[in-house]
């Protein structure tokens, strides 16, 4: 073997031998390890029993061999050795291991006869890696210690181990949250090898509110977890942990979760939920087959769990990727208290800009489904009446029921099926309206969830059968056609046509609708019938017969000398009055005639008003050619005839008489009396046997009576 090869072999052996005795030196980053607590005042047992604590902020164990912890003035200067575990503590005790009697020191310093005492008036402490880089400091700006007291002896605790050294990031132990005993077994006013804690936490003060164990559509590895603060005050999560039972992931939390607010943890990077900033980034994958997650406070107390009983995840699905959402944020973790996001109520975008089937940093709304009424079986009801609304909810809360945006009921909601009463506003008109149920989760500070589907409430106005906002002869015709079996009214139309609300639509309903159409809700005005009878009753009994005979004779005299002469009908489509017969005698008839109305099957119904002078006495009106009188008002006192005609059978007439008026007239010889259509007679005129087309603008012709 050549000398050159022998030398190379010896060199390699020397290097490996050196590596076996000395660790490789790597530069650390600032804040990887920090000075987390300083007992510069000692303990109750002895002012000389000083101790110092370090904390590892990283996810890896760190070999402290070759590191130094030293004061600016060189006293103390402690050469470190040993391993500080990931997210773990390292305890240095002065002189001996009895300073903190019940917790073993990781390193004892000052036991070689050197003093290494900390000055009670203040020191600048620096933590340096083997390369001499300053990794952290305590009281680095000098002067008096920023925290800690000598009476009582209470330590200086770092508030946030992830934040830089500053006076504001140090606090004095409160004497309540403590750990460890001194040499005389007195409780130490400090927390050696334990996190600083400044509050007592109750179970579920903070909860695991959502778990995206399946990732997102963009990437199955883009997992995220959400926490929620159930309290009315912000909570620092420094020293808290969120960890799985198998140790992966194991997340040391930092930062603050606001009162009634969320805290979003995104795995690996901040692009998992691309449009919502993460509160913390973590590493470690969740198993799709299930994990038991535990949320622990700084004292190690379990504050909440997710899938704490183990086994498969109780909710969430892998395809489509939809999260596991907590139903009741106040209730314990259980399989029944988790649900899969429904893909309707969502928040946030994934790394590719797709909507996330979840609600990161937003409340999961209650999922509400209306079960009655339904689209297939809507409610038919009148304004001001009540009906029952049944719905399901997956969360406890309070509900508000609305119809057309107007509140009509609500109350307390339980998980499962709920039934509540909705009382409609009396101001709602005829029509179809949306019914919605809103449930507000009892844990939500604001916001709510609308029902997953809106169903219809159909409100009917009595008499408005076709729902056009008017009550007239069209509606009467429909009701009469139903009564005669030519058509079948259903749903809202049936409800509106059933004027007497006896669950049947008959001729009485059609008549009532027609009377409403011509302004007679209760029929013929009472005075038209009552006045002659009242006069008759006021006369003495023995004179009643004489008076009656006189009235009849006078009427006969006045009407016996009249003839009716019809005017020529108007040209074009028209409704007019004409004479149809000229019999001798006192009473004559005039016909109401339509002409040249050419649409489908002809005229099917007519509503009109005729005015005339007091010399005309109208006695009756009858329908012709299949038309029947559904409403009639004769008022000879003011000279007005109002009527509504319908033809229930399909079809009609394009030209011809639809009604006949019987009347008599008195007057001087040669006088011409005119019966006139009122302007309102133009509407409605309904065309067609099977349709309800309302037309206007027909020519109107008057009828005349000439007295001979």
C-alpha positions in Angstrom: 0.0 0.0 0.0 1.4 3.4 -0.9 2.1 6.0 1.8 -0.5 8.3 0.1 -3.3 5.7 0.6 -2.2 5.0 4.2 -2.4 8.7 4.9 -5.9 9.0 3.4 -7.1 6.0 5.4 -5.7 7.5 8.6 -7.3 10.8 7.8 -10.7 9.3 7.2 -10.4 7.3 10.5 -9.5 10.4 12.4 -12.5 12.3 11.0 -14.9 9.5 11.9 -13.3 9.1 15.2 -13.6 12.8 15.9 -17.3 12.8 14.8 -18.0 10.0 17.2 -16.8 12.1 20.1 -17.9 15.6 19.0 -21.3 16.6 17.5 -21.5 18.3 14.2 -22.1 22.0 14.7 -25.1 23.6 13.0 -26.0 27.2 13.3 -29.3 27.8 15.1 -31.9 30.4 14.3 -32.9 33.2 16.7 -35.7 32.1 19.0 -35.2 28.3 18.4 -34.4 28.0 22.1 -35.3 30.8 24.5 -34.8 31.7 28.1 -38.3 31.1 29.4 -38.0 31.7 33.2 -35.4 33.3 35.6 -35.5 32.8 39.4 -33.0 35.6 40.1 -34.4 36.0 43.6 -34.0 32.4 44.6 -36.6 30.6 46.6 -38.3 30.8 50.0 -35.8 28.2 51.3 -32.8 30.2 50.2 -32.1 33.4 48.3 -29.1 31.6 46.8 -31.3 28.8 45.3 -31.5 30.4 41.9 -32.6 28.6 38.8 -33.1 29.3 35.1 -35.3 27.6 32.5 -34.9 27.2 28.7 -37.6 26.3 26.2 -37.3 24.7 22.7 -39.6 26.3 20.2 -38.9 23.9 17.4 -40.3 20.5 16.4 -36.9 18.8 16.8 -34.7 17.9 19.8 -31.7 20.2 20.0 -28.2 19.2 21.4 -27.1 22.0 23.6 -23.5 20.8 23.8 -21.2 23.8 23.3 -24.0 26.3 23.9 -23.4 29.1 26.5 -25.7 31.0 28.8 -23.9 34.0 30.2 -24.3 37.4 31.6 -22.9 40.5 29.9 -20.5 40.9 32.8 -19.4 37.3 32.5 -21.0 36.1 35.8 -22.5 33.6 35.4 -21.0 32.0 32.3 -22.6 28.5 32.0 -21.4 26.1 29.4 -24.3 23.9 28.5 -24.6 20.2 27.5 -27.4 17.8 27.1 -30.5 17.6 24.9 -33.5 19.9 25.1 -36.5 18.1 23.6 -38.8 19.5 20.9 -41.2 21.9 22.6 -39.7 21.0 25.9 -38.0 22.6 28.8 -34.4 22.5 30.2 -33.9 23.3 33.9 -30.6 24.7 35.2 -30.3 24.7 39.0 -27.5 26.6 40.9 -25.1 24.7 43.2 -27.0 21.5 43.6 -30.1 19.6 42.4 -32.0 20.4 45.6 -32.9 24.0 44.5 -36.1 22.6 43.0 -36.3 19.6 45.2 -39.0 17.5 43.4 -37.9 18.2 39.8 -34.6 16.8 38.5 -32.2 19.4 37.0 -31.0 19.0 33.5 -27.9 20.8 34.4 -26.4 22.0 37.7 -24.1 25.0 37.5 -21.9 26.8 40.1 -21.1 23.6 41.9 -17.4 23.9 41.1 -16.9 26.5 43.8 -17.7 29.5 41.5 -20.4 31.9 42.7 -22.3 32.3 39.4 -24.9 34.3 41.3 -27.3 36.6 39.5 -27.5 40.2 40.7 -30.8 41.2 42.2 -30.4 44.6 40.7 -30.5 43.2 37.1 -28.4 41.3 34.6 -28.2 41.0 30.8 -28.4 37.3 30.0 -27.5 36.0 26.5 -28.0 32.5 25.1 -25.4 31.6 22.4 -25.0 28.6 20.1 -21.7 26.9 19.6 -20.8 29.4 16.9 -21.3 32.3 19.3 -24.5 33.5 17.7 -26.9 35.1 20.1 -30.1 33.0 19.9 -32.0 34.7 22.7 -31.7 37.1 25.6 -33.4 38.0 28.9 -33.4 41.6 30.0 -31.3 42.2 27.0 -31.7 46.0 27.2 -30.2 46.0 30.7 -31.2 47.8 33.9 -33.5 46.3 36.5 -35.1 43.0 36.0 -38.5 43.6 34.1 -40.3 41.1 36.3 -40.0 39.0 39.4 -40.0 40.0 43.1 -38.0 39.3 46.2 -41.0 39.5 48.6 -42.6 37.2 48.1 -39.9 35.4 46.1 -41.7 35.0 42.7 -40.0 34.3 39.4 -39.7 36.2 36.1 -41.8 34.3 33.5 -41.7 34.8 29.8 -45.2 35.5 28.5 -44.8 34.3 24.9 -41.9 32.0 24.1 -42.2 32.7 20.4 -41.9 36.5 20.8 -38.6 38.4 21.2 -37.2 39.4 24.6 -38.7 42.7 25.7 -39.8 44.2 29.0 -43.4 43.8 28.0 -42.9 40.0 27.3 -42.0 39.2 30.9 -44.3 38.9 33.9 -44.1 38.0 37.6 -45.5 34.7 38.7 -48.9 35.3 40.2 -48.5 32.8 43.2 -51.6 30.9 42.0 -50.3 29.0 39.0 -47.2 27.2 40.4 -45.1 24.1 39.9 -42.4 22.5 42.0 -41.1 22.7 45.6 -38.0 24.4 47.1 -35.4 22.8 49.3 -37.7 23.1 52.3 -40.7 21.7 50.3 -42.4 25.1 50.0 -44.3 25.7 46.8 -42.2 27.7 44.4 -43.8 30.9 43.1 -42.9 29.8 39.6 -43.4 27.1 37.0 -40.1 25.2 36.6 -40.4 22.8 33.6 -44.0 23.8 33.1 -45.7 26.4 30.9 -46.6 29.8 32.4 -50.3 30.0 33.1 -52.3 33.0 33.9 -55.9 31.8 33.9 -57.9 28.8 35.1 -59.6 27.2 32.1 -62.8 25.3 32.1 -63.6 22.4 29.9 -64.7 23.6 26.4 -63.6 27.2 27.0 -61.9 26.6 23.7 -63.2 23.8 21.4 -62.2 22.0 18.3 -64.9 23.3 16.0 -64.0 21.9 12.5 -61.6 19.3 11.1 -60.7 19.1 7.4 -59.1 15.7 7.8 -59.8 15.0 4.1 -58.0 18.1 2.8 -59.5 20.1 0.0 -60.4 19.6 -3.7 -57.0 21.2 -4.6 -55.0 18.8 -2.5 -55.8 16.0 -0.1 -52.7 17.1 1.9 -54.2 20.6 2.4 -55.7 19.7 5.8 -56.8 22.4 8.3 -58.3 22.6 11.8 -60.4 25.3 13.4 -60.8 26.2 17.1 -63.5 28.3 18.7 -63.4 30.4 21.9 -66.6 30.0 23.8 -65.8 32.7 26.3 -66.3 36.4 26.4 -62.6 37.2 26.6 -59.6 36.6 24.4 -57.4 33.7 25.4 -53.7 33.4 24.8 -52.9 29.9 23.4 -49.2 30.1 24.2 -48.2 26.8 25.8 -51.4 25.1 24.7 -51.2 21.9 22.6 -53.3 20.2 20.0 -52.2 16.7 19.6 -53.4 13.3 18.3 -53.4 10.2 20.5 -50.6 8.7 18.3 -48.5 11.9 18.6 -49.0 13.0 14.9 -49.7 15.8 14.7 -48.5 17.3 17.9 -49.0 21.1 17.7 -47.7 23.5 20.2 -50.0 26.5 19.9 -49.2 30.2 20.0 -51.0 33.4 19.5 -54.4 34.6 20.8 -57.9 33.4 20.0 -60.4 36.3 20.3 -63.5 36.2 22.4 -66.3 34.3 20.6 -63.8 34.0 17.7 -62.0 31.4 15.6 -58.4 30.2 15.3 -57.4 28.7 12.0 -54.5 26.2 11.7 -53.4 25.3 8.2 -51.0 22.5 7.4 -47.6 23.1 5.9 -48.3 26.6 4.4 -50.8 29.4 4.4 -52.3 28.6 1.0 -54.5 25.7 2.2 -57.3 28.2 2.7 -56.1 30.7 0.1 -58.3 33.6 0.9 -58.2 33.4 4.7 -54.9 34.0 6.6 -53.9 31.2 8.9 -53.4 31.9 12.6 -50.8 29.2 12.8 -49.1 26.8 10.4 -48.4 23.3 11.6 -47.0 20.0 10.3 -48.2 16.4 10.6 -50.9 14.6 8.6 -54.2 13.4 10.0 -55.1 9.8 9.2 -58.2 9.5 6.9 -59.2 6.4 8.9 -59.6 8.4 12.1 -57.7 10.2 14.9 -58.4 11.1 18.4 -57.5 14.8 18.9 -56.9 16.4 22.2 -56.7 20.1 23.1 -54.7 20.8 26.2 -54.2 23.9 28.2 -50.7 24.9 29.5 -51.1 22.7 32.6 -51.8 19.7 30.4 -55.5 19.6 31.2 -57.7 18.3 28.4 -60.0 21.2 27.5 -61.7 19.5 24.5 -61.5 16.6 22.1 -62.5 15.7 18.6 -63.4 12.0 17.9 -62.1 11.4 21.4 -63.4 7.9 21.6 -61.3 6.9 18.6 -62.2 4.9 15.6 -63.3 6.4 12.2 -64.1 10.1 12.0 -67.8 10.6 12.9 -68.3 13.1 10.1 -66.7 14.5 6.9 -66.3 12.7 3.6 -63.4 12.1 1.3 -65.5 12.7 -1.9 -66.6 15.3 -2.4 -64.1 16.7 0.2 -66.4 18.0 2.9 -65.3 18.9 6.4 -66.4 17.6 9.8 -68.2 20.4 11.6 -69.2 20.6 15.2 -72.9 21.0 15.7 -73.2 22.5 19.2 -70.1 24.4 20.3 -71.1 24.2 23.9 -71.8 20.4 24.0 -69.3 17.7 24.6 -67.5 15.9 21.9 -69.6 12.9 20.7 -70.2 11.2 17.4 -73.7 12.8 17.3 -72.3 16.3 17.8 -70.5 16.3 14.5 -72.0 16.7 11.0 -70.7 16.7 7.4 -70.7 20.1 5.7 -73.8 20.1 3.4 -72.1 21.9 0.5 -74.6 24.8 0.7 -73.3 26.9 3.5 -69.6 27.3 2.8 -66.7 29.8 3.3 -63.3 30.2 1.9 -61.4 29.0 -1.2 -58.8 26.2 -1.6 -55.4 26.6 -3.2 -56.9 26.4 -6.7 -59.7 28.9 -5.9 -62.4 26.3 -5.5 -65.1 26.9 -2.8 -64.3 24.8 0.3 -67.0 22.5 1.5 -66.6 23.8 5.0 -66.7 27.0 7.0 -63.2 28.0 8.0 -63.3 30.9 10.5 -67.1 31.2 10.2 -70.0 29.7 12.1 -71.5 26.6 10.7 -75.1 27.5 10.4 -77.8 25.2 11.6 -79.0 22.9 8.8 -82.8 23.4 8.6 -85.2 21.5 6.4 -88.9 22.3 6.2 -91.0 19.1 6.2 -94.5 20.6 6.2 -95.8 22.3 4.2 -94.0 21.2 1.1 -93.9 22.1 -2.6 -96.1 19.1 -3.3 -98.5 19.9 -0.4 -98.5 23.7 0.1 -100.7 25.5 2.6 -103.9 27.2 1.4 -105.0 29.7 3.9 -106.8 33.1 4.4 -105.0 36.2 5.6 -104.8 36.4 9.4 -105.2 32.6 10.0 -102.7 30.2 11.5 -101.1 27.0 10.4 -98.4 24.6 11.7 -94.9 24.6 10.3 -92.8 21.5 10.8 -89.0 21.4 10.3 -85.8 19.7 11.3 -82.7 21.3 12.8 -79.3 19.8 13.5 -78.6 22.4 16.2 -80.2 23.9 19.3 -81.3 27.5 18.8 -84.2 29.8 18.3 -86.3 30.1 15.1 -88.1 32.8 13.2 -90.7 31.9 10.7 -91.5 34.3 7.9 -94.0 34.5 5.1 -93.1 37.0 2.4 -90.4 38.4 4.7 -93.0 39.1 7.5 -92.5 37.4 10.8 -95.3 35.1 11.7 -93.9 32.9 14.5 -91.0 31.1 16.0 -89.5 30.0 19.3 -87.1 27.6 20.9 -85.6 24.9 18.7 -84.2 21.5 19.7 -82.2 19.1 17.7 -84.5 17.0 15.5 -88.1 17.6 14.5 -89.8 20.9 15.6 -93.4 22.1 15.1 -94.3 25.7 15.5 -97.3 27.9 14.7 -97.3 30.6 12.0 -100.0 33.3 12.2 -100.3 35.2 9.0 -100.5 38.9 8.8 -104.0 40.1 7.9 -102.5 42.5 5.4 -101.3 39.9 3.0 -103.2 39.8 -0.3 -104.2 37.0 -2.6 -101.1 35.3 -3.9 -98.3 32.7 -3.6 -95.6 33.6 -1.0 -92.4 32.1 0.2 -92.3 30.5 3.7 -88.8 30.4 5.3 -87.6 29.2 8.7 -84.5 30.8 10.2 -82.7 29.1 13.1 -80.1 31.0 15.0 -77.6 28.8 16.9 -77.5 29.6 20.6 -73.7 29.9 20.5 -73.7 32.4 17.6 -73.0 36.0 18.3 -74.6 37.0 15.0 -75.9 35.5 11.9 -78.3 32.7 11.1 -79.2 30.0 8.6 -82.1 30.1 6.3 -84.0 26.9 5.6 -82.4 24.8 3.0 -85.5 25.2 0.9 -88.3 27.7 0.8 -91.8 26.3 0.3 -95.0 28.1 -0.7 -97.8 29.5 1.3 -100.8 30.2 -0.9 -103.1 32.9 0.4 -106.6 33.2 -1.1 -108.8 36.3 -1.1 -112.4 35.2 -0.8 -114.1 35.7 -4.2 -111.0 36.4 -6.3 -111.0 33.0 -7.9 -108.6 33.8 -10.8 -106.3 35.8 -8.6 -106.3 39.0 -10.7 -106.9 41.3 -7.7 -110.5 41.9 -8.6 -113.8 40.3 -7.7 -116.2 40.3 -10.6 -118.2 38.2 -13.1 -115.2 36.3 -14.2 -114.8 34.8 -10.7 -118.6 34.2 -10.5 -118.5 32.3 -13.8 -115.7 30.1 -12.6 -117.5 29.3 -9.4 -120.7 28.5 -11.3 -118.9 26.3 -13.8 -117.4 24.3 -10.9 -120.9 24.1 -9.3 -122.3 22.8 -12.6 -119.5 20.3 -13.1 -118.0 21.9 -16.2 -114.6 22.6 -14.5 -112.9 21.6 -11.3 -111.4 24.2 -9.1 -108.5 23.2 -6.9 -106.1 24.6 -4.4 -106.1 28.4 -4.2 -108.9 28.8 -6.7 -111.2 26.5 -4.7 -110.3 28.2 -1.5 -111.1 31.6 -3.0 -114.4 30.4 -4.5 -115.6 28.8 -1.3 -117.0 32.2 -0.1 -119.2 30.7 2.6 -116.3 28.5 3.7 -118.3 25.3 3.9 -115.7 23.3 2.1 -117.8 23.2 -1.1 -118.2 25.5 -4.1 -121.7 25.7 -5.2 -124.2 28.1 -6.9 -124.6 30.0 -3.6 -120.9 30.9 -3.7 -121.1 31.9 -7.4 -124.1 34.2 -6.5 -122.2 35.7 -3.6 -119.2 36.4 -5.7 -121.3 38.0 -8.4 -123.0 40.2 -5.8 -119.7 41.4 -4.5 -118.7 42.1 -8.1 -121.5 44.6 -8.6 -121.2 46.1 -5.1 -123.8 44.0 -3.2 -122.0 41.9 -0.6 -125.3 41.1 1.1 -127.6 41.1 -1.9 -130.1 43.7 -3.1 -130.0 46.9 -1.0 -132.5 46.7 1.8 -134.1 49.9 0.9 -135.2 48.6 -2.6 -137.4 46.0 -1.0 -138.2 47.7 2.4 -139.5 51.1 1.3 -142.8 50.1 -0.3 -143.4 47.7 2.5 -142.7 50.3 5.1 -145.2 52.8 3.5 -147.7 50.0 3.4 -147.3 49.1 7.0 -147.5 52.8 8.2 -150.9 53.2 6.7 -153.9 52.4 8.9 -155.2 48.8 8.4 -158.6 49.8 7.1 -157.0 52.0 4.4 -154.3 49.5 3.3 -156.4 47.8 0.7 -157.6 51.1 -0.8 -154.1 52.4 -1.0 -152.8 49.3 -2.6 -155.5 49.3 -5.3 -154.8 53.0 -6.0 -151.1 52.3 -6.5 -151.8 49.4 -8.9 -154.4 51.3 -10.8 -152.1 54.4 -11.2 -149.2 52.3 -12.4 -151.5 50.7 -14.9 -152.7 54.0 -16.2 -149.2 55.4 -16.5 -147.8 52.5 -18.4 -150.7 51.6 -20.7 -149.9 54.3 -23.2 -146.3 53.6 -24.0 -144.5 51.9 -26.8 -140.7 51.0 -27.0 -138.7 52.0 -30.0 -135.2 50.5 -30.2 -132.5 52.5 -31.7 -130.3 51.1 -34.5 -127.5 49.1 -33.0 -123.9 50.6 -33.1 -121.6 49.4 -35.8 -118.8 47.0 -34.9 -118.5 44.9 -31.7 -120.9 46.3 -29.2 -123.2 45.8 -26.3 -126.6 47.6 -26.6 -130.2 47.6 -25.5 -132.9 46.9 -28.1 -136.6 46.1 -28.2 -137.3 42.4 -29.0 -141.1 42.3 -29.0 -144.0 44.7 -29.1 -146.9 43.1 -27.3 -149.9 45.2 -26.4 -150.3 46.1 -22.7 -148.7 48.1 -20.0 -145.4 46.1 -19.6 -142.7 45.9 -22.2 -139.3 44.2 -22.6 -135.9 45.3 -23.8 -133.1 42.9 -24.6 -129.4 43.3 -23.8 -127.6 42.3 -27.0 -124.0 41.6 -28.0 -123.0 41.9 -31.6 -119.9 41.0 -33.7 -117.8 39.8 -30.8 -115.7 37.3 -32.6 -113.3 35.4 -30.2 -113.3 31.7 -29.6 -116.7 30.5 -28.5 -118.4 33.9 -27.9 -119.4 35.8 -24.9 -119.5 33.7 -21.7 -120.4 36.3 -19.1 -121.3 40.0 -18.7 -121.4 42.4 -15.9 -123.1 45.8 -16.3 -124.9 48.8 -14.9 -127.7 50.6 -16.6 -129.1 54.0 -15.5 -132.5 55.4 -16.3 -134.8 58.3 -15.2 -137.3 57.8 -12.4 -140.2 57.6 -14.9 -138.9 54.1 -15.7 -139.7 51.3 -13.4 -137.6 48.1 -13.9 -139.4 45.0 -12.8 -137.1 42.2 -13.5 -134.1 40.9 -15.5 -133.8 37.4 -16.9 -131.0 35.6 -18.8 -131.4 34.4 -22.4 -129.6 31.9 -24.5 -128.1 29.9 -21.6 -127.1 33.0 -19.5 -128.3 33.1 -16.0 -128.5 36.0 -13.6 -126.1 35.5 -10.7 -126.5 39.0 -9.2 -129.2 41.6 -9.6 -129.8 45.0 -8.0 -132.8 47.1 -9.1 -133.1 50.5 -7.5 -136.0 52.5 -9.1 -135.5 55.2 -6.5 -132.2 56.3 -8.0 -132.7 54.7 -11.4 -130.0 52.1 -11.5 -129.9 48.5 -12.6 -126.8 46.4 -11.7 -126.4 42.8 -12.8 -124.0 40.0 -13.4 -124.7 37.3 -16.0 -122.8 34.0 -16.5 -123.0 31.2 -18.9 -121.6 28.2 -17.1 -121.8 25.8 -20.0 -118.8 25.9 -22.4 -119.2 28.2 -25.3 -121.3 31.4 -25.8 -122.6 33.5 -28.6 -120.9 36.0 -30.9 -124.1 37.9 -31.5 -127.5 37.9 -29.8 -129.5 38.6 -26.7 -128.0 37.6 -23.3 -130.6 39.1 -21.0 -134.2 40.6 -21.0 -135.3 43.6 -18.9 -139.0 43.9 -18.1 -140.1 47.5 -17.3 -142.8 50.2 -17.6 -142.5 53.9 -18.3 -144.7 56.9 -17.6 -144.5 60.3 -19.2 -146.0 62.8 -21.5 -147.0 61.8 -25.0 -144.0 62.1 -27.5 -141.4 62.1 -24.7 -138.4 59.9 -25.4 -136.8 58.2 -22.4 -133.2 56.8 -22.7 -131.7 53.9 -20.8 -128.0 54.3 -20.7 -125.1 52.0 -20.1 -122.9 53.3 -17.3 -119.2 53.7 -18.1 -118.4 50.9 -15.8 -120.3 48.6 -18.0 -117.3 48.4 -20.3 -115.7 45.9 -17.9 -115.7 43.1 -17.5 -116.9 41.5 -20.7 -115.5 37.9 -20.8 -114.9 36.2 -24.1 -114.7 32.5 -24.7 -116.3 29.4 -23.2 -113.1 28.0 -21.6 -111.1 31.1 -21.1 -111.4 34.2 -18.9 -110.2 36.9 -21.2 -111.4 40.2 -20.1 -111.8 42.8 -22.8 -112.6 46.5 -22.8 -113.5 49.2 -25.3 -116.6 47.7 -26.9 -119.0 50.1 -28.3 -122.0 50.7 -26.1 -125.5 51.4 -27.5 -128.3 52.9 -25.5 -132.0 51.9 -25.7 -134.9 54.4 -25.9 -138.6 54.3 -24.9 -141.0 56.6 -26.7 -144.2 57.5 -24.8 -147.3 57.7 -27.0 
